Amino acid sequence: MRLARNTGSTGTCNVGEAPSWPQLSSNPNPTHNPTAGPTQPPNQCGDCNACLFPSFNQCYSDFSYDDCDYYAAWYGTIWCGN
């Protein structure tokens, strides 16, 4: 629905009888300060150059990237390979 200011009418069923119009400013003031972007997690790989299972600090060199990615949702594995 569109309402226009100063039309001299109250609108259909008096819908526009007492509308409230916001006061707009050309210089908006933000209500919060932006925060810095996300930080990188600490390097957990250490000497691992394959698939790391951080809960047990185990490096599975026989896992491929796809294997590591598959188990990441359930076990939190992290790919540390190149």
Contacts in CASP RR format, 6 or more apart in sequence:
PFRMAT RR
TARGET T0000
AUTHOR 0000-0000-0000
METHOD contacts of the structure
MODEL  1
MRLARNTGSTGTCNVGEAPSWPQLSSNPNPTHNPTAGPTQPPNQCGDCNA
CLFPSFNQCYSDFSYDDCDYYAAWYGTIWCGN
1 15 0 8 1.000
3 11 0 8 1.000
3 15 0 8 1.000
3 16 0 8 1.000
3 19 0 8 1.000
5 21 0 8 1.000
10 16 0 8 1.000
10 17 0 8 1.000
11 17 0 8 1.000
44 52 0 8 1.000
44 54 0 8 1.000
44 78 0 8 1.000
44 80 0 8 1.000
45 52 0 8 1.000
45 78 0 8 1.000
45 80 0 8 1.000
45 81 0 8 1.000
46 80 0 8 1.000
47 59 0 8 1.000
48 59 0 8 1.000
48 80 0 8 1.000
48 81 0 8 1.000
49 59 0 8 1.000
49 61 0 8 1.000
49 80 0 8 1.000
49 81 0 8 1.000
49 82 0 8 1.000
50 59 0 8 1.000
50 60 0 8 1.000
50 61 0 8 1.000
50 62 0 8 1.000
50 63 0 8 1.000
50 68 0 8 1.000
50 79 0 8 1.000
50 80 0 8 1.000
50 81 0 8 1.000
51 59 0 8 1.000
51 60 0 8 1.000
51 61 0 8 1.000
51 63 0 8 1.000
51 65 0 8 1.000
51 67 0 8 1.000
51 68 0 8 1.000
51 71 0 8 1.000
51 77 0 8 1.000
51 78 0 8 1.000
51 79 0 8 1.000
51 80 0 8 1.000
51 81 0 8 1.000
52 58 0 8 1.000
52 59 0 8 1.000
52 60 0 8 1.000
52 77 0 8 1.000
52 78 0 8 1.000
52 79 0 8 1.000
52 80 0 8 1.000
53 59 0 8 1.000
53 60 0 8 1.000
53 75 0 8 1.000
53 76 0 8 1.000
53 77 0 8 1.000
54 76 0 8 1.000
54 77 0 8 1.000
54 78 0 8 1.000
55 75 0 8 1.000
55 76 0 8 1.000
59 80 0 8 1.000
60 67 0 8 1.000
60 68 0 8 1.000
60 77 0 8 1.000
63 71 0 8 1.000
63 77 0 8 1.000
65 79 0 8 1.000
65 81 0 8 1.000
68 77 0 8 1.000
68 78 0 8 1.000
68 79 0 8 1.000
69 77 0 8 1.000
69 79 0 8 1.000
71 77 0 8 1.000
72 78 0 8 1.000
72 79 0 8 1.000
END
